[in-house]
Amino acid sequence: MVATMNISRREFAKLCGLTLVGKSLSTDLNWAFPQNTELRHASGKRVIILGAGLAGLAAGWDLYSAGHDVTILGAQLRPGGRVHTIRAGLSDDLYAEAGAGRIPSHHVITLEWVRHFGLELEPFRPQGLAEIALLKGKRVKIPADKPVDMSLVPLNLTPEERSIGLKDLGEHYYGKAAKQVGDRIPEDWSPTIARFDGMSMQEFLRQEGASEDAIHYISLGFENDSAADYIMDLVNLSSPLSKIKGGSDQLPKAFAAKLREVSITVARSSTSSEAKTMCASGAVTLGCWTT
Ligand SMILES: Cc1cc2nc3c(=O)[nH]c(=O)nc-3n(C[C@H](O)[C@H](O)[C@H](O)COP(=O)(O)OP(=O)(O)OC[C@H]3O[C@@H](n4cnc5c(N)ncnc54)[C@H](O)[C@@H]3O)c2cc1C
């Protein structure tokens, strides 16, 4: 049990998340990039942030800019959390993304940070190439410029689904809902969206009349996710996608370097006990919670 508790764990998580998740914020970014750090005021708190993922790093910068003394404790040896580029063991400057790679065009805050740090973007994948789907153990080509040959598709689809074709199947079932849900969580959580959130993707597709194989194909194994969340993701992934040229890890690395510049501590703690001690001793006054 920790003595100081100024905000709840949920509030703290929300605070961190708000700085990262572009989809839940307005596109007015002025607040996120304070140009004049002299605006920092004297009534700052001592803040501890657990986790040096992008949320922790961005929250660290924002809280520093707002005048607080920030310490970020990470459980890993590198900043970035689930933004993880593997380079070790690969030759010729090759790398592999083990975490986030795609940046949809509406992730305005991420994109703005990418621009802010002078990182280059490129299309997420080469244009105009076919995709390969593994359907019931069979490789099926999905050409970029023409419909899929449905005679090669080993799914148990209804005659109507076969005539619609693999490429348009998703649009057929969730196209209308996608227009209602949109590409981000709206501030006014309407009853329509609440309804979609109250059912799984599987329940939604079943309600729309999809066959079991169509449900499996469209849901990509995420049948039990909230229909609202999954449909929102599908909308996002249909927008132009970029990636950071040279590897996603350049973004957290740039953040960590920026934080070091202004003497924000980004330290490693293998457990949260160090943080608890700091909270209990009163060394930090914001972001402490009971566990
Ligand atoms: C395989 C994969 C692919 C993805 N692809 C995409 C994509 O293409 N596009 C996209 O936008 N998103 C993608 N994501 C999601 C994206 O990576 C995450 O939403 C985002 O990185 C989350 O950032 P975060 O800072 O909130 O959390 P995290 O990155 O998880 O950071 C949390 C950090 O806190 C640390 N931590 C936890 N507990 C403690 C503790 N007690 N003390 C100290 N530190 C602690 C963790 O070690 C971690 O470093 C993907 C995720 C994965 C796993």
The ligand as an SDF file (V2000), in Angstrom:
LIG
                    3D

 53 58  0  0  0  0  0  0  0  0999 V2000
    3.3540   -7.0290  -32.6490 C   0  0  0  0  0  0  0  0  0  0  0  0
    2.7110   -5.6620  -32.5070 C   0  0  0  0  0  0  0  0  0  0  0  0
    2.4100   -4.9410  -33.6560 C   0  0  0  0  0  0  0  0  0  0  0  0
    1.8370   -3.6890  -33.5410 C   0  0  0  0  0  0  0  0  0  0  0  0
    1.5870   -2.9750  -34.6680 N   0  0  0  0  0  0  0  0  0  0  0  0
    1.1320   -1.7190  -34.5790 C   0  0  0  0  0  0  0  0  0  0  0  0
    1.0410   -0.9250  -35.7460 C   0  0  0  0  0  0  0  0  0  0  0  0
    1.3940   -1.3630  -36.8400 O   0  0  0  0  0  0  0  0  0  0  0  0
    0.5820    0.3590  -35.6110 N   0  0  0  0  0  0  0  0  0  0  0  0
    0.2210    0.8600  -34.3780 C   0  0  0  0  0  0  0  0  0  0  0  0
   -0.1910    2.0250  -34.3260 O   0  0  0  0  0  0  0  0  0  0  0  0
    0.3010    0.1180  -33.2560 N   0  0  0  0  0  0  0  0  0  0  0  0
    0.7620   -1.1500  -33.3210 C   0  0  0  0  0  0  0  0  0  0  0  0
    0.9160   -1.8920  -32.2020 N   0  0  0  0  0  0  0  0  0  0  0  0
    0.4750   -1.3090  -30.9470 C   0  0  0  0  0  0  0  0  0  0  0  0
    1.5260   -0.3210  -30.4200 C   0  0  0  0  0  0  0  0  0  0  0  0
    2.8090   -0.9220  -30.4110 O   0  0  0  0  0  0  0  0  0  0  0  0
    1.1450    0.0580  -29.0070 C   0  0  0  0  0  0  0  0  0  0  0  0
   -0.1800    0.5570  -28.9950 O   0  0  0  0  0  0  0  0  0  0  0  0
    2.0290    1.1250  -28.4100 C   0  0  0  0  0  0  0  0  0  0  0  0
    3.3950    0.8740  -28.6670 O   0  0  0  0  0  0  0  0  0  0  0  0
    1.7520    1.1640  -26.9250 C   0  0  0  0  0  0  0  0  0  0  0  0
    2.5940    2.1050  -26.3120 O   0  0  0  0  0  0  0  0  0  0  0  0
    2.5420    2.2850  -24.7380 P   0  0  0  0  0  0  0  0  0  0  0  0
    3.6360    3.2170  -24.3810 O   0  0  0  0  0  0  0  0  0  0  0  0
    1.1570    2.6150  -24.3400 O   0  0  0  0  0  0  0  0  0  0  0  0
    2.7930    0.8440  -24.1310 O   0  0  0  0  0  0  0  0  0  0  0  0
    4.1000   -0.0750  -24.2380 P   0  0  0  0  0  0  0  0  0  0  0  0
    4.7980    0.1410  -25.5280 O   0  0  0  0  0  0  0  0  0  0  0  0
    3.6530   -1.4620  -23.9080 O   0  0  0  0  0  0  0  0  0  0  0  0
    5.0230    0.4880  -23.1000 O   0  0  0  0  0  0  0  0  0  0  0  0
    4.8240    0.1780  -21.7550 C   0  0  0  0  0  0  0  0  0  0  0  0
    6.1890    0.0690  -21.1270 C   0  0  0  0  0  0  0  0  0  0  0  0
    6.0200   -0.0040  -19.7270 O   0  0  0  0  0  0  0  0  0  0  0  0
    6.9360   -0.9340  -19.2170 C   0  0  0  0  0  0  0  0  0  0  0  0
    6.4540   -1.3440  -17.8890 N   0  0  0  0  0  0  0  0  0  0  0  0
    5.3790   -2.0600  -17.5730 C   0  0  0  0  0  0  0  0  0  0  0  0
    5.2740   -2.1900  -16.2370 N   0  0  0  0  0  0  0  0  0  0  0  0
    6.2990   -1.5100  -15.6990 C   0  0  0  0  0  0  0  0  0  0  0  0
    6.7500   -1.2650  -14.3660 C   0  0  0  0  0  0  0  0  0  0  0  0
    6.0830   -1.7450  -13.3240 N   0  0  0  0  0  0  0  0  0  0  0  0
    7.8640   -0.5090  -14.1780 N   0  0  0  0  0  0  0  0  0  0  0  0
    8.5240    0.0000  -15.2350 C   0  0  0  0  0  0  0  0  0  0  0  0
    8.1460   -0.1890  -16.5140 N   0  0  0  0  0  0  0  0  0  0  0  0
    7.0520   -0.9420  -16.7490 C   0  0  0  0  0  0  0  0  0  0  0  0
    6.9640   -2.0260  -20.2550 C   0  0  0  0  0  0  0  0  0  0  0  0
    8.1290   -2.8090  -20.1590 O   0  0  0  0  0  0  0  0  0  0  0  0
    6.9460   -1.1910  -21.5360 C   0  0  0  0  0  0  0  0  0  0  0  0
    8.2500   -0.8350  -21.9490 O   0  0  0  0  0  0  0  0  0  0  0  0
    1.5100   -3.1590  -32.2700 C   0  0  0  0  0  0  0  0  0  0  0  0
    1.8010   -3.8900  -31.1170 C   0  0  0  0  0  0  0  0  0  0  0  0
    2.4160   -5.1260  -31.2360 C   0  0  0  0  0  0  0  0  0  0  0  0
    2.7670   -5.9010  -29.9770 C   0  0  0  0  0  0  0  0  0  0  0  0
  1  2  1  0
  2  3  1  0
  2 52  2  0
  3  4  2  0
  4  5  1  0
  4 50  1  0
  5  6  2  0
  6  7  1  0
  6 13  1  0
  7  8  2  0
  7  9  1  0
  9 10  1  0
 10 11  2  0
 10 12  1  0
 12 13  2  0
 13 14  1  0
 14 15  1  0
 14 50  1  0
 15 16  1  0
 16 17  1  0
 16 18  1  0
 18 19  1  0
 18 20  1  0
 20 21  1  0
 20 22  1  0
 22 23  1  0
 23 24  1  0
 24 25  2  0
 24 26  1  0
 24 27  1  0
 27 28  1  0
 28 29  2  0
 28 30  1  0
 28 31  1  0
 31 32  1  0
 32 33  1  0
 33 34  1  0
 33 48  1  0
 34 35  1  0
 35 36  1  0
 35 46  1  0
 36 37  1  0
 36 45  1  0
 37 38  2  0
 38 39  1  0
 39 40  1  0
 39 45  2  0
 40 41  1  0
 40 42  2  0
 42 43  1  0
 43 44  2  0
 44 45  1  0
 46 47  1  0
 46 48  1  0
 48 49  1  0
 50 51  2  0
 51 52  1  0
 52 53  1  0
M  END
$$$$
